[in-house]
Amino acid sequence: MDTFVESYSFDGITMIPFCTSSSSGIGRSSQNLADNAGTGTWLDGMRFGAGASEDEIRSWIEGSQ
């Protein structure tokens, strides 16, 4: 991911990072991605449990904008 965000321009793009995991949290991943990208608007990320439903994720996205 670091290599991708370092080489891609996120000018004019809003990014909302998220991940799924059954154990570990998202930690500083959102901030690290934003720092490495250097461009774009990066909102706080979210970690969902491995069994997260599409509705749960969609609801979070709609509330983040």
Backbone torsions as a table, in degrees:
resi	resn	phi	psi	omega
1	MET	NA	-41.4	-179.0
2	ASP	-57.5	-47.0	-179.3
3	THR	-61.0	-41.1	179.3
4	PHE	-62.8	-52.7	-175.9
5	VAL	-67.5	-27.9	177.6
6	GLU	-70.2	-28.0	-174.3
7	SER	-101.8	-2.1	-176.3
8	TYR	-113.2	141.3	176.6
9	SER	-88.6	124.9	178.9
10	PHE	-105.3	17.3	178.3
11	ASP	-54.5	128.5	177.6
12	GLY	75.7	8.0	-177.3
13	ILE	-113.8	138.0	173.7
14	THR	-102.8	123.9	-179.5
15	MET	-108.4	137.1	176.3
16	ILE	-126.5	90.5	-177.6
17	PRO	-65.8	145.6	172.2
18	PHE	-152.1	161.0	178.1
19	CYS	-148.6	165.2	171.7
20	THR	-119.1	144.3	-179.6
21	SER	-161.7	147.0	177.2
22	SER	-94.4	-3.7	-178.4
23	SER	-142.1	-56.7	-172.2
24	SER	-86.7	154.5	179.7
25	GLY	-86.6	-177.3	-178.6
26	ILE	-83.2	-20.8	176.6
27	GLY	55.7	-134.0	-179.5
28	ARG	-95.4	15.1	-175.3
29	SER	-56.1	-44.5	-179.4
30	SER	-60.2	-47.9	-179.4
31	GLN	-66.3	-40.1	178.2
32	ASN	-62.5	-42.3	178.0
33	LEU	-63.4	-44.1	178.9
34	ALA	-61.6	-44.6	179.1
35	ASP	-60.8	-43.8	-179.0
36	ASN	-70.3	-33.2	-179.6
37	ALA	-71.3	-45.9	179.4
38	GLY	76.7	-12.4	178.9
39	THR	-135.8	166.6	178.4
40	GLY	87.3	173.3	176.6
41	THR	-106.9	118.5	-177.3
42	TRP	-111.2	117.3	177.7
43	LEU	-89.1	164.7	178.3
44	ASP	-60.0	140.7	179.6
45	GLY	-87.8	177.0	-178.7
46	MET	-144.4	141.8	172.4
47	ARG	-105.7	128.2	176.8
48	PHE	-109.0	149.5	174.8
49	GLY	-63.7	158.8	-176.7
50	ALA	-57.3	-25.9	-178.1
51	GLY	-98.4	19.5	-178.0
52	ALA	-60.3	139.5	179.3
53	SER	-87.3	159.5	176.3
54	GLU	-59.0	-40.2	179.5
55	ASP	-62.2	-40.5	178.9
56	GLU	-62.5	-45.5	-180.0
57	ILE	-67.7	-44.1	179.2
58	ARG	-60.7	-42.6	178.8
59	SER	-61.0	-43.2	178.3
60	TRP	-63.5	-44.6	179.7
61	ILE	-60.1	-47.0	-178.1
62	GLU	-64.1	-31.8	178.6
63	GLY	-81.4	-12.7	-178.1
64	SER	-88.2	-12.5	-173.1
65	GLN	-85.1	NA	NA
